[in-house]
């Protein structure tokens, strides 16, 4: 009789056990890599060229900061000139400089990417209703680029 009770007891889920397929699906999604981190695997991510930073802008920023977007246009060919050493748009109450070459902490762009409560507006990138913060490995690429002196685009700026 004891053997039957043990066998039946082991078939019952414990209070901490999952509920089957729904938990398996949730666990799979939790383990799935964030597709936005694919750029982090670039061999240039450690000392990123501007082309890698431009890819980040293209993937996450230009839907709003395009040619018809707000004051800071981040499309290829103009983004570097619009950022490095430039003041933020006048409606930004913080002042400062968008990108201070060599100083990520003083760069307004970097602060808007990493700070959930920047001094003005919302963290970027912003979706329809809320910020959608970038994975830290992506913001680390921007930080490293700024720390390296924010080098500009090169004529053969292609990133594999």
N, C-alpha and C positions, 0 to 999 in steps of 0.2 A: 504494500500500500504506500509506503514511503516513497518508493521509486516513482510511482504514478504522480504523486504530488510534486516532486522535484521536476519531473518532466513537464508537467502542466505549468508550473511556476516559471520555468525558463522560457516558455512560449509567450508569456505576457510581457508587453513592453514596460520598461521602467518609466517612472515619471519624466526622466530626462531623455528618454529615447525619442527618436524622430517619428514622424507619422508616415513614413514610406516615401512614395514617389515625390510628393511635394517637397519634403525636406531634401531629398536627393537632388532635385532640380535647383533648389535654393543654394545648396552647398556647391553645386557645379558652377552656378553664376558667381558665387562669392570667390571661387578659385579661379575663375576666368580672368585672364589678364585684361587690363584696361587697354583698349586699342589705341588710345592716345599716347601710350608709352612706347609705341613702335619706333618713334623717332629717336628714343633714348638709346637704341641699339646701334646707332650710327657710330662708325669708328672715329668720327670727328666730334663726338659729343663732349669729350674731355676738354678739348681746346677748340670750341666750335668756331667755324668760319661764319661770316654773316649769312651765307646761303642757307645754313642750317636754321638760323634764327628766322630768316625769311620764310622757310617752310612752316615754322610754328605760326607765324603771322598768317600765312596762306590758309593753314588748316583751321585756325581757331579765332582769327581776328578780322579778316577782310570781309566777312559777311556783313559786318557793321562798319568797319573802318576801311571801306572801299572808296572808290573815286567819288561816289555820291554820299558817302557817310559823314560822320561828324568831322570836326576840324582836323583831327590827327589821322591822316590817310596812311595806311600801312601796306599798300600794294607794292609789288616789286618795282624797282626803278626810282621810287620816291621815298620809301619808308626810312631808310638810313638818314637821308637829308632832313626828314621831318622829325627825327628823334634826337640825334646826338647833338648835345649842346643847346637844345631848343627849350624854350619855356612852354609850359602846358597852355592849353587854350585859356583865354581870358576868363571864361565862366568858371574855371576851376579855382576855388578859393585858396588853395594851398600854396601856390607859387612854386618855386623851385625850378628844377630842370628835368626834362623827360628822361634823358640818359646822360649821366655824368660819367664819361669814360674813366674806367678804373675804379669806380665807386658804386657798386650796386645798392648799398644802403641809402645813398643820397639820390638815387635815380627813381623818379616818380613812376616810370613805367614798371619797374621791378616791384615797387611797393603796391601798385594796383594789381599785380599778378599774385602776390603772396599774402597780402593783408586782408583778412575778412572785413575789417572796418577801416578802409583807407580814409585819409583826412577829408576827402571829398568823393561823393558818389558811392559806387559799389565796387566790389572786387570784380576783376575781369578774368576771363571772358564772362559775359552776361548773356543768359538765355532769355527766353520770352518773359519770365517772371522773376528769376533768381540768378545769382552768380553760379557758375559751374567751374569751380576752381580746377586749374590744370594739375595733373600729377606732379609731385615734387621733382621727379627726374626731368620733367619738361621745364619747369621754372629754374631748375639748376643749370640748364643749358643757357638760358637767358642771363642768369647771374654770372656764369663763367665767361660768357661773351663780353658782358660789361666789365667784369674784373680784368679781362685781358686787354682792356683799353677800347672796347667797342670798335674793333677794326671794321672798315667798310667793305662793301662788295668788291669782288675782284672780277675782271672781265671773263674769266673762265669759271665762274662761281657755280659749280654743279656739285651736288651732294648725292652720293649713292645711297 
